[in-house]
Amino acid sequence: MSIAGELARRIKALRYDDLPIEAITWAKTAILDTVGVTLAGAAEECVGIVERVQAPGPGPCLIFGRTARTNPLDAALINGTASHALDFDDFAITIGGHPSVPLVPALIALGETQPASGRDVLTAYIAGYEVQSRIAKAVNFHHYEKGWHPTATLGIFGTVAASAHLLDLSEAQTATALAVAVSLASGVKVNFGTMTKPLHVGHSVRNGVQAVLLAREGFTANPEAFEAKQGFFNVFNGPGNFDPEQIFDGWADPLDIIDPGLGLKQFPCCGSTHPAISCMLDLVRVHGLAAADVVKIDIRTNPRRLPHTNNPDPQSPLEAKFSMHYTVVRALVDGRVTLEHFEGDAFHDPAVRRVMAIVTVGEHPDMGADTANQFGAEVTVTKQDGETVSARINHQLGRGPANPMSRDELLSKFEDCAGRVLPRERILPVFEQLENFETLPAITDLTDALLPEHRSKKVG
């Protein structure tokens, strides 16, 4: 059997009643968090541009942050872009990117086109998560280091798996959809820090949904699209730089969403900056540091964290999200890092810029590319009086299984995000719907609650 065929068999076999409670809990948490950051991202300029250019046609699927509804392909593109517009969405070590944004916008859009319950979406989400993670095991980290953006180039297969499961495609149709997606996968890291990065997600989610809808109608593709000489593995990674056996070895034992799991973002910026931000916040809290006390800041981290974050002079809010210098200094100057720090001309704040000039960034000697310290950092601060203080985190993948966010922390983030779209009094009821997602009778109950106004409106 081809790789696509074997993946399709396993996708089709997944059942809600067979899922561990830990997987369901983390899937619910991830969906809740992704809905929140998508609502916040809906107001971003890049999403508005995509919406204007796309000129979405009529349909049943909500465009987040709007009263307008459109067809599932346009909703996938626009909401997919919104989900990643703020870079506030969860991330995971296996995929080397963001696991939920390839899944949630597709599932919500398709869930509005047919009867689909919260349980249906949770099962499909976990199917998609496992497929994209398993393909990632076969190609990473060469795939990531080569310059591909795995959230898009691998996430598209998660989109296909989740969507095919939700729409109850046959094994043959699901295998075809995966093979179609091989030709639709794209996204390179050179565009990190620009509007094109979230477009990667919108584009891949739309393409994944389209692959599924085409396969359902009888479209054809090469069943060996992954393993063929000119297939995905050889073209994207190159001979000798992938191991397909990793896809099925120990499949779902445990599910990747359980171990190693995902990390929610506490800060609205690139996840590679988070360990260093947390180190600086610890130094501020423990030592009472203030910017005026500091003459030098040295940041050392895993070399995989540096190509897209060693940016000492960000020239836009998006670039600031990918600047180790800016984000860590923000933590020092303000004692926090929030959405407002990446809006307007906040990145030009003179007080922050003065401190950024004394920051050095480099590789940590104990955090090599192939060590366990993938998301680690050490921050050393030299004070005016010559004293040095430092804080170190060996590995911290956001707020994941080892240090999950509390309900209050989840609610606080959701309120901050959803408050950009929804009236304050409606945020808690939506949060509670998502918190109890497995009891949701229909996805349309959720999207009706997400309307900025209590009415629906057709586009066109």
TIDREN-736197 format. One record per residue (C-alpha): x, y, z; residue number from 1. Coordinates in pm, 1 decimal. Layout:
<nodes>
+----------+----------+----------+-----+
|       xx |       yy |       zz |  nr |
+----------+----------+----------+-----+
|        X |        Y |        Z | NUM |
...
+----------+----------+----------+-----+
</nodes>
This chain:
<nodes>
+----------+----------+----------+-----+
|       xx |       yy |       zz |  nr |
+----------+----------+----------+-----+
|      0.0 |      0.0 |      0.0 |   1 |
|    120.7 |    352.6 |    -76.3 |   2 |
|    201.3 |    597.6 |    202.8 |   3 |
|   -108.3 |    800.9 |    116.9 |   4 |
|   -318.4 |    485.6 |    123.5 |   5 |
|   -184.6 |    373.3 |    460.1 |   6 |
|   -237.9 |    719.4 |    606.7 |   7 |
|   -593.4 |    717.2 |    472.0 |   8 |
|   -663.9 |    381.5 |    637.6 |   9 |
|   -551.0 |    513.0 |    975.2 |  10 |
|   -738.3 |    842.2 |    936.9 |  11 |
|  -1058.6 |    657.7 |    857.4 |  12 |
|  -1019.1 |    423.0 |   1155.9 |  13 |
|   -999.7 |    695.6 |   1423.4 |  14 |
|  -1303.1 |    710.3 |   1656.1 |  15 |
|  -1391.6 |    953.4 |   1935.4 |  16 |
|  -1464.7 |    674.9 |   2183.9 |  17 |
|  -1112.2 |    537.5 |   2138.8 |  18 |
|   -938.9 |    865.9 |   2220.0 |  19 |
|   -755.7 |    916.5 |   2551.9 |  20 |
|   -900.4 |   1186.7 |   2772.9 |  21 |
|   -564.5 |   1372.4 |   2762.2 |  22 |
|   -590.5 |   1402.6 |   2384.8 |  23 |
|   -946.8 |   1533.6 |   2403.3 |  24 |
|   -852.9 |   1784.1 |   2674.3 |  25 |
|   -559.7 |   1924.3 |   2477.8 |  26 |
|   -761.1 |   1931.8 |   2153.9 |  27 |
|  -1033.4 |   2133.8 |   2328.1 |  28 |
|   -775.9 |   2370.1 |   2473.3 |  29 |
|   -608.3 |   2416.5 |   2135.9 |  30 |
|   -937.0 |   2483.5 |   1957.3 |  31 |
|  -1037.9 |   2735.7 |   2224.1 |  32 |
|   -704.7 |   2915.6 |   2195.9 |  33 |
|   -710.6 |   2912.8 |   1814.3 |  34 |
|  -1060.1 |   3059.1 |   1797.3 |  35 |
|   -944.8 |   3340.3 |   2026.1 |  36 |
|   -634.3 |   3431.1 |   1828.5 |  37 |
|   -831.2 |   3410.0 |   1501.6 |  38 |
|  -1085.1 |   3659.5 |   1631.7 |  39 |
|   -799.9 |   3893.1 |   1726.7 |  40 |
|   -621.7 |   3840.4 |   1395.8 |  41 |
|   -934.6 |   3915.5 |   1197.0 |  42 |
|   -877.8 |   4286.7 |   1252.1 |  43 |
|   -524.9 |   4282.9 |   1105.7 |  44 |
|   -444.8 |   4469.3 |    784.2 |  45 |
|   -316.0 |   4159.7 |    607.7 |  46 |
|   -651.9 |   3985.8 |    656.0 |  47 |
|   -840.0 |   4284.4 |    518.6 |  48 |
|   -619.7 |   4288.3 |    209.8 |  49 |
|   -672.0 |   3916.8 |    148.7 |  50 |
|  -1047.0 |   3961.2 |    189.0 |  51 |
|  -1062.1 |   4254.8 |    -53.7 |  52 |
|   -855.2 |   4077.2 |   -318.1 |  53 |
|  -1041.9 |   3748.1 |   -278.2 |  54 |
|  -1383.8 |   3919.5 |   -296.4 |  55 |
|  -1550.4 |   3622.0 |   -124.7 |  56 |
|  -1868.1 |   3482.4 |   -270.1 |  57 |
|  -2182.4 |   3383.2 |    -78.7 |  58 |
|  -2208.8 |   3075.3 |    138.1 |  59 |
|  -2279.0 |   2937.1 |    486.3 |  60 |
|  -1936.3 |   2987.4 |    648.3 |  61 |
|  -1863.2 |   3272.4 |    887.4 |  62 |
|  -1574.5 |   3508.4 |    819.8 |  63 |
|  -1434.0 |   3569.7 |   1167.9 |  64 |
|  -1480.4 |   3920.8 |   1294.8 |  65 |
|  -1748.2 |   3994.3 |   1035.8 |  66 |
|  -2121.4 |   3944.0 |    994.8 |  67 |
|  -2050.9 |   3817.4 |    642.8 |  68 |
|  -2067.4 |   3450.7 |    545.9 |  69 |
|  -1906.1 |   3290.4 |    245.5 |  70 |
|  -1817.5 |   2956.1 |     85.9 |  71 |
|  -1583.3 |   2713.2 |    264.5 |  72 |
|  -1282.9 |   2779.6 |     38.4 |  73 |
|  -1291.5 |   3154.5 |     88.4 |  74 |
|  -1358.0 |   3112.1 |    461.5 |  75 |
|  -1060.0 |   2877.6 |    487.0 |  76 |
|   -833.5 |   3131.4 |    315.4 |  77 |
|   -946.5 |   3436.5 |    512.3 |  78 |
|   -987.0 |   3274.0 |    853.9 |  79 |
|   -668.5 |   3073.2 |    801.9 |  80 |
|   -477.2 |   3394.5 |    741.5 |  81 |
|   -640.6 |   3554.7 |   1046.3 |  82 |
|   -549.6 |   3259.0 |   1266.4 |  83 |
|   -177.1 |   3321.6 |   1215.7 |  84 |
|   -182.5 |   3698.0 |   1159.0 |  85 |
|    -67.0 |   3781.3 |   1511.4 |  86 |
|    165.8 |   3481.9 |   1554.0 |  87 |
|    -16.1 |   3421.2 |   1882.4 |  88 |
|   -123.5 |   3064.8 |   1798.9 |  89 |
|     12.7 |   2744.8 |   1953.1 |  90 |
|    329.8 |   2571.3 |   1834.4 |  91 |
|    487.0 |   2226.2 |   1858.8 |  92 |
|    830.9 |   2074.5 |   1835.1 |  93 |
|    738.7 |   1781.1 |   1608.9 |  94 |
|    596.2 |   1981.5 |   1320.9 |  95 |
|    850.0 |   2259.5 |   1376.8 |  96 |
|    569.8 |   2511.4 |   1355.3 |  97 |
|    209.3 |   2572.8 |   1449.0 |  98 |
|    -13.6 |   2264.2 |   1466.2 |  99 |
|   -363.8 |   2404.1 |   1520.5 | 100 |
|   -398.5 |   2672.4 |   1254.9 | 101 |
|   -387.6 |   2419.9 |    967.9 | 102 |
|   -679.0 |   2239.4 |   1135.0 | 103 |
|   -925.2 |   2467.4 |   1313.8 | 104 |
|  -1019.7 |   2715.1 |   1035.1 | 105 |
|  -1086.1 |   2424.8 |    796.8 | 106 |
|  -1291.6 |   2226.2 |   1045.2 | 107 |
|  -1507.1 |   2519.9 |   1148.3 | 108 |
|  -1575.2 |   2620.3 |    787.9 | 109 |
|  -1659.4 |   2266.6 |    677.4 | 110 |
|  -1851.7 |   2205.9 |    999.2 | 111 |
|  -2092.3 |   2478.5 |    893.6 | 112 |
|  -2166.5 |   2307.3 |    562.4 | 113 |
|  -2316.8 |   1993.6 |    716.9 | 114 |
|  -2431.1 |   1855.1 |   1052.9 | 115 |
|  -2116.1 |   1844.2 |   1264.5 | 116 |
|  -2093.9 |   1828.4 |   1642.4 | 117 |
|  -1814.4 |   1924.3 |   1877.4 | 118 |
|  -1720.9 |   1557.7 |   1909.7 | 119 |
|  -1698.0 |   1525.0 |   1532.1 | 120 |
|  -1461.2 |   1821.3 |   1511.6 | 121 |
|  -1248.3 |   1704.0 |   1805.8 | 122 |
|  -1198.2 |   1362.4 |   1646.7 | 123 |
|  -1111.2 |   1516.5 |   1310.7 | 124 |
|   -872.9 |   1763.3 |   1479.2 | 125 |
|   -680.5 |   1481.4 |   1648.4 | 126 |
|   -665.9 |   1286.4 |   1321.6 | 127 |
|   -520.4 |   1589.6 |   1145.1 | 128 |
|   -276.0 |   1661.3 |   1426.1 | 129 |
|   -139.8 |   1306.5 |   1419.3 | 130 |
|   -100.7 |   1296.5 |   1040.1 | 131 |
|     89.5 |   1624.2 |   1009.4 | 132 |
|    308.7 |   1530.5 |   1306.9 | 133 |
|    385.4 |   1187.9 |   1166.1 | 134 |
|    486.2 |   1323.5 |    826.2 | 135 |
|    699.7 |   1577.1 |   1014.1 | 136 |
|    883.4 |   1292.9 |   1187.3 | 137 |
|    986.0 |   1164.9 |    845.1 | 138 |
|   1129.6 |   1494.8 |    719.3 | 139 |
|   1233.0 |   1717.4 |   1012.0 | 140 |
|   1450.7 |   1890.6 |   1099.6 | 141 |
|   1614.6 |   1892.7 |    758.6 | 142 |
|   1284.5 |   2012.5 |    611.9 | 143 |
|   1270.7 |   2304.3 |    855.5 | 144 |
|   1635.3 |   2400.0 |    817.0 | 145 |
|   1616.3 |   2380.8 |    438.3 | 146 |
|   1382.8 |   2679.1 |    450.8 | 147 |
|   1035.0 |   2533.3 |    423.3 | 148 |
|    763.3 |   2666.8 |    652.0 | 149 |
|    630.6 |   2340.7 |    801.8 | 150 |
|    308.9 |   2497.6 |    930.9 | 151 |
|    209.1 |   2522.1 |    566.1 | 152 |
|    412.0 |   2256.7 |    384.3 | 153 |
|    330.2 |   1984.6 |    640.6 | 154 |
|     19.5 |   2138.5 |    791.4 | 155 |
|   -165.4 |   2101.1 |    462.7 | 156 |
|   -167.0 |   1722.6 |    518.4 | 157 |
|   -320.3 |   1783.0 |    859.9 | 158 |
|   -584.3 |   1997.4 |    691.5 | 159 |
|   -659.4 |   1715.9 |    448.1 | 160 |
|   -671.2 |   1444.8 |    716.0 | 161 |
|   -897.2 |   1646.1 |    946.2 | 162 |
|  -1127.3 |   1760.8 |    666.0 | 163 |
|  -1153.0 |   1414.3 |    511.4 | 164 |
|  -1242.1 |   1265.5 |    849.3 | 165 |
|  -1507.6 |   1528.9 |    915.9 | 166 |
|  -1665.5 |   1481.2 |    571.7 | 167 |
|  -1644.1 |   1101.7 |    604.4 | 168 |
|  -1450.4 |   1046.1 |    283.4 | 169 |
|  -1367.0 |    689.3 |    187.9 | 170 |
|  -1014.4 |    557.5 |    224.6 | 171 |
|   -959.6 |    590.5 |   -149.7 | 172 |
|  -1088.7 |    947.9 |   -157.0 | 173 |
|   -875.7 |   1042.4 |    144.8 | 174 |
|   -562.3 |    895.4 |    -15.2 | 175 |
|   -634.4 |   1090.6 |   -332.0 | 176 |
|   -681.5 |   1413.6 |   -136.1 | 177 |
|   -343.6 |   1363.8 |     34.3 | 178 |
|   -182.2 |   1304.6 |   -304.8 | 179 |
|   -345.0 |   1616.7 |   -450.3 | 180 |
|   -213.5 |   1816.5 |   -153.1 | 181 |
|    142.9 |   1713.5 |   -236.8 | 182 |
|    116.9 |   1941.2 |   -541.0 | 183 |
|    -41.7 |   2222.9 |   -340.9 | 184 |
|    205.1 |   2239.6 |    -50.1 | 185 |
|    409.5 |   2560.0 |    -31.7 | 186 |
|    560.3 |   2820.7 |    199.1 | 187 |
|    920.1 |   2931.8 |    256.3 | 188 |
|   1066.9 |   3090.1 |    567.4 | 189 |
|   1226.2 |   3380.9 |    385.1 | 190 |
|    890.4 |   3556.6 |    423.6 | 191 |
|    882.7 |   3532.2 |    803.0 | 192 |
|    821.1 |   3874.9 |    951.0 | 193 |
|    596.1 |   3983.8 |    664.2 | 194 |
|    228.1 |   3952.9 |    578.4 | 195 |
|    313.0 |   3653.3 |    362.8 | 196 |
|    380.0 |   3430.9 |    664.9 | 197 |
|     13.7 |   3422.7 |    776.9 | 198 |
|    -85.6 |   3399.8 |    410.3 | 199 |
|    105.9 |   3069.1 |    403.0 | 200 |
|   -148.2 |   2934.9 |    650.1 | 201 |
|   -454.8 |   3074.7 |    475.6 | 202 |
|   -330.5 |   2948.3 |    141.0 | 203 |
|   -249.0 |   2598.9 |    268.2 | 204 |
|   -577.7 |   2563.7 |    459.4 | 205 |
|   -770.5 |   2662.3 |    149.0 | 206 |
|   -564.4 |   2424.7 |    -63.9 | 207 |
|   -615.0 |   2139.9 |    180.8 | 208 |
|   -989.8 |   2190.7 |    185.9 | 209 |
|   -993.6 |   2213.5 |   -193.3 | 210 |
|   -797.7 |   1886.1 |   -223.2 | 211 |
|  -1058.9 |   1711.7 |     -8.4 | 212 |
|  -1353.6 |   1855.8 |   -198.8 | 213 |
|  -1193.7 |   1763.5 |   -532.2 | 214 |
|  -1125.1 |   1407.7 |   -418.7 | 215 |
|  -1482.5 |   1371.3 |   -299.4 | 216 |
|  -1596.2 |   1453.4 |   -653.3 | 217 |
|  -1372.1 |   1192.5 |   -816.4 | 218 |
|  -1053.8 |   1392.6 |   -888.7 | 219 |
|   -739.4 |   1190.3 |   -951.9 | 220 |
|   -376.9 |   1203.7 |   -833.2 | 221 |
|    -74.4 |    974.9 |   -820.5 | 222 |
|   -121.3 |    739.2 |   -523.7 | 223 |
|    258.5 |    736.1 |   -470.9 | 224 |
|    284.6 |   1114.5 |   -455.1 | 225 |
|    486.6 |   1100.2 |   -132.7 | 226 |
|    740.7 |    828.8 |   -206.7 | 227 |
|    785.3 |    849.2 |   -586.7 | 228 |
|   1118.9 |    961.4 |   -734.2 | 229 |
|    974.7 |   1305.0 |   -804.8 | 230 |
|    736.6 |   1296.0 |   -511.3 | 231 |
|    712.2 |   1501.2 |   -194.1 | 232 |
|   1000.1 |   1350.3 |      1.2 | 233 |
|   1260.4 |   1363.5 |   -274.2 | 234 |
|   1156.9 |   1705.5 |   -402.3 | 235 |
|   1110.5 |   1883.2 |    -71.1 | 236 |
|   1388.5 |   1715.3 |    130.5 | 237 |
|   1613.0 |   1545.6 |   -123.5 | 238 |
|   1742.2 |   1187.2 |   -133.3 | 239 |
|   1882.6 |   1065.0 |    196.5 | 240 |
|   1717.6 |   1340.8 |    398.2 | 241 |
|   1395.2 |   1166.8 |    501.5 | 242 |
|   1280.2 |    845.9 |    664.7 | 243 |
|    923.6 |    735.5 |    575.8 | 244 |
|    936.1 |    455.1 |    832.4 | 245 |
|    907.0 |    720.8 |   1101.6 | 246 |
|    552.1 |    793.8 |    987.5 | 247 |
|    410.1 |    462.5 |   1102.3 | 248 |
|    658.5 |    348.1 |   1366.6 | 249 |
|    467.1 |    354.1 |   1696.7 | 250 |
|    167.8 |    525.3 |   1534.9 | 251 |
|    -51.0 |    705.2 |   1793.1 | 252 |
|    133.7 |    536.1 |   2081.2 | 253 |
|    116.1 |    789.8 |   2227.6 | 254 |
|    -66.9 |   1042.9 |   2015.4 | 255 |
|    163.6 |   1334.2 |   1937.1 | 256 |
|    -81.5 |   1580.4 |   2092.5 | 257 |
|    -15.7 |   1405.8 |   2425.4 | 258 |
|    358.8 |   1357.3 |   2399.4 | 259 |
|    548.3 |   1573.9 |   2325.7 | 260 |
|    233.2 |   1782.7 |   2282.5 | 261 |
|    189.0 |   2146.4 |   2192.8 | 262 |
|    258.2 |   2475.3 |   2365.5 | 263 |
|     19.2 |   2764.6 |   2395.5 | 264 |
|    166.6 |   3107.5 |   2349.0 | 265 |
|    171.2 |   3334.8 |   2649.4 | 266 |
|    323.4 |   3612.9 |   2440.3 | 267 |
|    198.4 |   3734.3 |   2098.0 | 268 |
|    523.3 |   3686.7 |   1907.0 | 269 |
|    746.2 |   3420.6 |   1757.1 | 270 |
|    767.2 |   3117.0 |   1984.9 | 271 |
|   1143.7 |   3105.5 |   1942.7 | 272 |
|   1167.2 |   3424.7 |   2151.7 | 273 |
|    955.8 |   3296.9 |   2442.1 | 274 |
|   1222.2 |   3124.6 |   2655.0 | 275 |
|   1435.4 |   3439.2 |   2648.9 | 276 |
|   1133.7 |   3656.8 |   2731.2 | 277 |
|   1052.2 |   3431.2 |   3027.3 | 278 |
|   1413.4 |   3454.3 |   3146.1 | 279 |
|   1402.4 |   3833.1 |   3140.4 | 280 |
|   1066.2 |   3843.2 |   3319.3 | 281 |
|   1216.1 |   3618.4 |   3588.8 | 282 |
|   1510.9 |   3857.4 |   3627.8 | 283 |
|   1276.7 |   4155.6 |   3655.3 | 284 |
|   1066.6 |   3976.5 |   3916.2 | 285 |
|   1350.4 |   3830.2 |   4125.0 | 286 |
|   1602.0 |   4115.3 |   4106.1 | 287 |
|   1374.5 |   4413.9 |   4054.1 | 288 |
|   1562.4 |   4503.6 |   3736.1 | 289 |
|   1485.8 |   4830.7 |   3563.8 | 290 |
|   1612.1 |   4946.7 |   3225.9 | 291 |
|   1814.9 |   5226.7 |   3386.8 | 292 |
|   2012.7 |   4966.8 |   3585.0 | 293 |
|   2136.9 |   4778.2 |   3279.4 | 294 |
|   2448.6 |   4830.0 |   3066.0 | 295 |
|   2454.7 |   4500.8 |   2875.9 | 296 |
|   2218.3 |   4215.0 |   2787.1 | 297 |
|   2348.4 |   3889.9 |   2640.8 | 298 |
|   2102.0 |   3635.9 |   2501.6 | 299 |
|   2213.0 |   3282.9 |   2408.8 | 300 |
|   1984.9 |   3021.2 |   2259.0 | 301 |
|   1961.1 |   2717.9 |   2031.9 | 302 |
|   2094.9 |   2801.0 |   1682.6 | 303 |
|   1764.0 |   2689.0 |   1528.7 | 304 |
|   1597.0 |   2981.2 |   1703.2 | 305 |
|   1827.2 |   3243.5 |   1551.6 | 306 |
|   1786.9 |   3270.6 |   1171.7 | 307 |
|   1441.3 |   3423.0 |   1201.9 | 308 |
|   1481.5 |   3610.1 |   1534.8 | 309 |
|   1830.9 |   3764.0 |   1530.0 | 310 |
|   1687.8 |   4095.0 |   1415.0 | 311 |
|   1837.2 |   4394.1 |   1600.8 | 312 |
|   1651.0 |   4659.0 |   1399.1 | 313 |
|   1288.0 |   4562.4 |   1325.4 | 314 |
|   1114.8 |   4803.7 |   1090.5 | 315 |
|    751.9 |   4698.3 |   1130.8 | 316 |
|    523.6 |   4546.8 |   1395.1 | 317 |
|    554.2 |   4211.7 |   1217.1 | 318 |
|    933.2 |   4226.5 |   1216.7 | 319 |
|    921.4 |   4315.0 |   1586.1 | 320 |
|    747.9 |   3982.4 |   1653.5 | 321 |
|   1057.6 |   3814.0 |   1512.1 | 322 |
|   1314.8 |   4023.4 |   1696.6 | 323 |
|   1481.3 |   3862.1 |   1997.4 | 324 |
|   1621.0 |   4205.4 |   2080.7 | 325 |
|   1286.4 |   4385.3 |   2080.9 | 326 |
|   1078.8 |   4123.6 |   2260.6 | 327 |
|   1327.5 |   4066.0 |   2543.2 | 328 |
|   1383.1 |   4437.8 |   2597.0 | 329 |
|   1005.2 |   4487.7 |   2607.2 | 330 |
|    994.9 |   4236.2 |   2888.6 | 331 |
|   1255.4 |   4442.4 |   3074.3 | 332 |
|   1107.6 |   4786.2 |   3009.6 | 333 |
|    739.9 |   4700.3 |   3062.8 | 334 |
|    753.6 |   4383.5 |   3270.4 | 335 |
|    521.2 |   4213.6 |   3019.9 | 336 |
|    481.4 |   4146.0 |   2648.2 | 337 |
|    130.8 |   4199.4 |   2508.6 | 338 |
|    -57.2 |   4262.6 |   2186.1 | 339 |
|    -24.2 |   4639.2 |   2219.6 | 340 |
|    355.2 |   4610.1 |   2189.7 | 341 |
|    315.6 |   4499.9 |   1827.6 | 342 |
|     72.0 |   4766.0 |   1714.5 | 343 |
|    125.8 |   5093.8 |   1535.1 | 344 |
|    471.0 |   5239.2 |   1593.1 | 345 |
|    528.5 |   5073.2 |   1930.5 | 346 |
|    839.6 |   4907.0 |   1787.9 | 347 |
|    993.1 |   5256.5 |   1754.8 | 348 |
|    953.5 |   5334.4 |   2126.9 | 349 |
|   1270.9 |   5538.9 |   2208.1 | 350 |
|   1304.0 |   5390.1 |   2556.1 | 351 |
|   1305.2 |   5038.8 |   2410.8 | 352 |
|   1536.1 |   5126.6 |   2123.2 | 353 |
|   1797.6 |   5267.8 |   2360.6 | 354 |
|   1818.6 |   4938.2 |   2547.1 | 355 |
|   1811.7 |   4729.8 |   2228.2 | 356 |
|   2146.0 |   4887.3 |   2136.8 | 357 |
|   2317.4 |   4703.4 |   2425.5 | 358 |
|   2178.1 |   4359.5 |   2338.2 | 359 |
|   2389.2 |   4080.0 |   2189.5 | 360 |
|   2238.6 |   3756.2 |   2061.1 | 361 |
|   2411.9 |   3428.1 |   1978.1 | 362 |
|   2431.4 |   3049.9 |   2008.3 | 363 |
|   2441.1 |   2887.9 |   2350.2 | 364 |
|   2727.4 |   2637.9 |   2396.5 | 365 |
|   2498.7 |   2393.0 |   2580.9 | 366 |
|   2205.0 |   2426.6 |   2343.4 | 367 |
|   2325.4 |   2281.0 |   2017.5 | 368 |
|   2097.7 |   2220.7 |   1719.9 | 369 |
|   2064.7 |   1850.5 |   1796.8 | 370 |
|   2040.7 |   1868.8 |   2176.1 | 371 |
|   1725.5 |   1830.7 |   2383.1 | 372 |
|   1736.4 |   2205.7 |   2454.6 | 373 |
|   1545.7 |   2301.0 |   2140.0 | 374 |
|   1347.4 |   2583.6 |   2299.2 | 375 |
|   1590.2 |   2708.5 |   2559.4 | 376 |
|   1769.0 |   3032.5 |   2637.4 | 377 |
|   1997.5 |   3201.3 |   2885.4 | 378 |
|   1983.6 |   3574.6 |   2947.2 | 379 |
|   2270.4 |   3746.4 |   3127.0 | 380 |
|   2235.4 |   4106.4 |   3237.2 | 381 |
|   2524.1 |   4330.6 |   3342.1 | 382 |
|   2419.8 |   4611.2 |   3576.3 | 383 |
|   2561.4 |   4960.2 |   3618.2 | 384 |
|   2751.8 |   4853.3 |   3929.6 | 385 |
|   2922.6 |   4567.8 |   3743.1 | 386 |
|   2711.2 |   4289.8 |   3895.9 | 387 |
|   2581.3 |   4026.6 |   3654.3 | 388 |
|   2260.6 |   3830.9 |   3697.1 | 389 |
|   2131.5 |   3556.7 |   3472.8 | 390 |
|   1835.4 |   3326.8 |   3416.7 | 391 |
|   1825.1 |   3007.5 |   3216.0 | 392 |
|   1554.6 |   2783.5 |   3070.7 | 393 |
|   1678.3 |   2461.5 |   2911.8 | 394 |
|   1363.5 |   2378.6 |   2717.2 | 395 |
|   1019.1 |   2531.7 |   2738.5 | 396 |
|    778.0 |   2483.4 |   2452.2 | 397 |
|    535.1 |   2758.7 |   2539.9 | 398 |
|    273.6 |   2664.3 |   2798.4 | 399 |
|    243.5 |   2293.2 |   2733.8 | 400 |
|    195.6 |   1970.9 |   2930.7 | 401 |
|    481.5 |   2050.0 |   3171.2 | 402 |
|    343.6 |   2393.7 |   3262.7 | 403 |
|    -12.5 |   2433.8 |   3129.9 | 404 |
|   -198.7 |   2760.7 |   3146.5 | 405 |
|   -457.0 |   2781.3 |   3422.5 | 406 |
|   -822.1 |   2843.1 |   3340.8 | 407 |
|   -781.9 |   3203.0 |   3454.3 | 408 |
|   -480.9 |   3248.3 |   3225.1 | 409 |
|   -667.6 |   3093.6 |   2932.2 | 410 |
|   -966.2 |   3317.2 |   2997.1 | 411 |
|   -747.5 |   3626.9 |   3028.6 | 412 |
|   -583.8 |   3559.3 |   2691.0 | 413 |
|   -918.6 |   3477.9 |   2530.9 | 414 |
|  -1072.4 |   3798.4 |   2666.1 | 415 |
|   -780.7 |   4001.8 |   2531.7 | 416 |
|   -817.8 |   3843.2 |   2187.1 | 417 |
|  -1195.1 |   3811.1 |   2152.4 | 418 |
|  -1250.0 |   4156.2 |   2299.4 | 419 |
|  -1128.4 |   4302.7 |   1971.7 | 420 |
|  -1439.4 |   4167.4 |   1800.1 | 421 |
|  -1705.5 |   4066.6 |   2053.2 | 422 |
|  -1886.5 |   4276.9 |   2313.4 | 423 |
|  -1742.7 |   4214.3 |   2659.0 | 424 |
|  -2060.2 |   4054.6 |   2794.3 | 425 |
|  -2056.2 |   3784.9 |   2526.2 | 426 |
|  -1698.0 |   3669.6 |   2568.0 | 427 |
|  -1747.3 |   3443.3 |   2871.9 | 428 |
|  -2043.7 |   3253.6 |   2718.0 | 429 |
|  -1836.0 |   3183.5 |   2405.4 | 430 |
|  -1540.1 |   3078.6 |   2619.9 | 431 |
|  -1765.0 |   2835.4 |   2806.5 | 432 |
|  -1898.5 |   2692.6 |   2479.6 | 433 |
|  -1542.5 |   2620.9 |   2371.4 | 434 |
|  -1444.3 |   2495.2 |   2716.1 | 435 |
|  -1718.3 |   2231.3 |   2686.0 | 436 |
|  -1665.3 |   2173.0 |   2315.0 | 437 |
|  -1744.0 |   1800.4 |   2325.9 | 438 |
|  -2103.4 |   1884.3 |   2429.8 | 439 |
|  -2160.6 |   2125.2 |   2138.7 | 440 |
|  -2451.4 |   1991.8 |   1930.8 | 441 |
|  -2355.0 |   2179.5 |   1614.7 | 442 |
|  -2066.3 |   2396.3 |   1496.7 | 443 |
|  -2318.9 |   2651.6 |   1375.8 | 444 |
|  -2408.8 |   2713.4 |   1743.0 | 445 |
|  -2053.1 |   2833.4 |   1794.1 | 446 |
|  -2025.6 |   3044.5 |   1480.5 | 447 |
|  -2361.8 |   3210.5 |   1550.8 | 448 |
|  -2221.1 |   3310.6 |   1888.9 | 449 |
|  -1908.5 |   3448.8 |   1719.8 | 450 |
|  -2103.6 |   3699.4 |   1511.9 | 451 |
|  -2014.7 |   4056.0 |   1612.7 | 452 |
|  -2390.4 |   4116.6 |   1587.9 | 453 |
|  -2665.4 |   3865.7 |   1660.3 | 454 |
|  -2764.2 |   3821.0 |   1298.3 | 455 |
|  -2628.9 |   3647.1 |    992.1 | 456 |
|  -2567.9 |   3809.0 |    658.0 | 457 |
|  -2499.4 |   3654.0 |    319.9 | 458 |
|  -2219.0 |   3791.2 |    106.6 | 459 |
|  -2322.9 |   3899.3 |   -240.2 | 460 |
+----------+----------+----------+-----+
</nodes>
